[in-house]
Amino acid sequence: MSHPSDKLLEEAAAVVSEEMAAFETEYARQFVSENESLTPLLSLVGMPKGKRLRPLIFFLSRGLLGRIKSEGFKAAVILELLHAASLVHDDVVDDSAVRRGEETVNAIWGNKAAVLLGDYLFARVLALGIELNWPGSLQIISRTAVRMGGGELRQTLTGKGIDTTEADYFQTIRDKTAGLFSAACEIAGLSNGSPADRQKQLSDLGESFGFIFQIQDDILDLMGYEEIMGKPSWQDIQNSNVTLPMILALQNSAPEEKEAFQHHLQKGLKKDAEWIFNHIQDKNGFDKAREIAIEYKDKAIELLYRFPQSKFRAGMKTLIEYGIARKW
């Protein structure tokens, strides 16, 4: 099922269509093994079925700084591999059976094979990172991987109760989601030899986009758009994860309402998810979360307009608009 926001993503990707096509060719090579028995497993994550936002924002960021150089596809592959590895592990942690409308690795092959596949992909990230000839790039990649793991651990250990704060939430998504977008933009600046202040502007732009993306993702999960998103809805409730719409709703809740919220969150059944959804809506949690996402959109565009007008700037603006309008 398509959505008007899909057109925005297509428009943004069209700006760097040649680069994205070359990326897909290089990315597919990472899932070819001399051991044929691994092919069915590797093909599950190697097929071109994702949004490819990390490579896309990488190439658009390089364009902001001038002409895109011919090299750089390996960096884009590393970014997408790191994302893919984290998703494989996330599906195990969340016990997810579907992603992007397809059965997950753990649903088909079991948790053990899925964990090992995620580990293999992380190893491929390390191997490719060593091959990059941009001083400092491997440090950014390794720092980002550590932050992603730390964010996942933080959410598992501390992000499951009604005492979770906005600061807790943003620290977690800064590490889990926004950090990889930030790294993509920062490496783009590094690869073009741009000065430190330009790299910082790109890094901040990527982080702001990551916040937009994750807030919208959390809203969509609670809205229950399972058919559109291509993965089970209400996963955050089922996993007792407290996200921004919940936090904002709880800020306006009476003590007895917070107690009821915690009770339904811990049970995590369909009727509990419906109660939580209705409570968030009654307390304007969704509207307030969207307002914060719009603030980050405005910040991202302000950072973007510090770069000269070009087709790449227009493409990045379209991508930012997609981030807040998307339905999957």
SULQUI-V670725 format. One record per run of one state. SS is the DSSP state (@ for helix, = for strand, . for the rest). FROM is the first residue (numbers start at 0). LEN is the number of residues. If there is no record, write none. Layout:
ss->SS from->FROM len->LEN
ss->SS from->FROM len->LEN
This chain:
ss->. from->0 len->3
ss->@ from->3 len->11
ss->. from->14 len->2
ss->@ from->16 len->13
ss->. from->29 len->6
ss->@ from->35 len->11
ss->. from->46 len->6
ss->@ from->52 len->12
ss->. from->64 len->8
ss->@ from->72 len->22
ss->. from->94 len->3
ss->= from->97 len->2
ss->. from->99 len->2
ss->= from->101 len->2
ss->. from->103 len->1
ss->@ from->104 len->5
ss->. from->109 len->1
ss->@ from->110 len->21
ss->. from->131 len->5
ss->@ from->136 len->22
ss->. from->158 len->7
ss->@ from->165 len->26
ss->. from->191 len->4
ss->@ from->195 len->28
ss->. from->223 len->2
ss->@ from->225 len->4
ss->. from->229 len->5
ss->@ from->234 len->4
ss->. from->238 len->5
ss->@ from->243 len->7
ss->. from->250 len->4
ss->@ from->254 len->13
ss->. from->267 len->2
ss->@ from->269 len->13
ss->. from->282 len->2
ss->@ from->284 len->20
ss->. from->304 len->6
ss->@ from->310 len->15
ss->. from->325 len->3
